[in-house]
Amino acid sequence: MYLLISGIRFADFAPFPKQDRNMKSRFCGVVMLGMIALAGCDDSSQHLQTASTTDGPPPSQEILAALASADKLDGKEDHVIGKCYVCQLSMNGKSELTAEAHGYTACMCSSFCRDHFTSDPDDVISNTAIPTASDETITH
């Protein structure tokens, strides 16, 4: 089998002599398997923006209560926290920058905040004061 490019046979430039066709077939097979394996290892859709923090010991009741309170800030109890935890729940988070923590999805405002949150989510959660409705009211 020859590939013609501008009248030049590809086989003339192949790294294997004509008598080593079997070796050439094996080499091409190994290269193809390697390319398929590398392409299959890239699950960028999962790794792209979501980080998981579900490993480790079960959370304390205080952590779960803080997560539930933060979840209620948007008026819905849907296990999605829309405010950035690292920014003390004062910045709106982005749905494309999330981290999973103890059954809740926390939206972060930046990749820096997401990385900081996932490094020790329980520490971030326990050191965040949950704002109340009066905290969000601005008086002039």
Residue pairs with C-beta under 8 A, 6 or more apart in sequence:
1 11
2 9
2 10
2 11
3 9
3 10
3 11
4 10
11 18
14 24
16 23
16 24
16 27
49 96
49 97
49 98
49 114
50 98
50 99
50 100
51 98
51 99
51 100
51 114
51 115
51 117
51 118
52 99
52 100
52 118
53 99
53 100
53 101
53 102
53 117
53 118
53 121
54 100
54 101
54 102
54 103
59 67
59 102
59 122
60 122
62 126
63 102
63 122
63 125
63 126
64 102
66 125
66 126
66 128
66 130
67 81
67 101
67 102
67 103
67 104
67 125
68 77
69 130
70 81
70 83
70 85
70 89
70 104
70 106
70 125
70 128
70 130
71 77
71 78
71 79
71 80
71 81
71 104
73 81
73 82
73 83
73 89
73 130
73 131
74 80
74 82
74 83
79 103
79 104
79 105
80 104
80 105
80 107
81 89
81 93
81 104
81 105
81 106
81 107
82 92
82 93
82 107
83 89
83 90
83 91
83 92
83 93
83 107
84 90
84 91
84 92
84 93
84 106
84 107
84 108
84 109
84 110
84 113
85 106
85 108
85 113
85 117
85 124
85 125
85 128
86 108
86 109
86 112
86 113
86 116
86 117
86 124
87 109
87 113
88 128
88 129
88 131
89 128
89 130
89 131
90 131
91 109
92 107
92 109
93 106
93 107
93 108
93 109
94 107
94 108
94 109
95 107
97 107
97 108
97 109
97 110
97 111
97 113
97 114
98 105
98 106
98 107
98 108
98 114
99 105
99 106
99 108
99 114
99 117
99 118
99 121
100 106
101 117
101 121
101 125
102 121
106 117
106 121
108 114
108 117
116 124
117 124
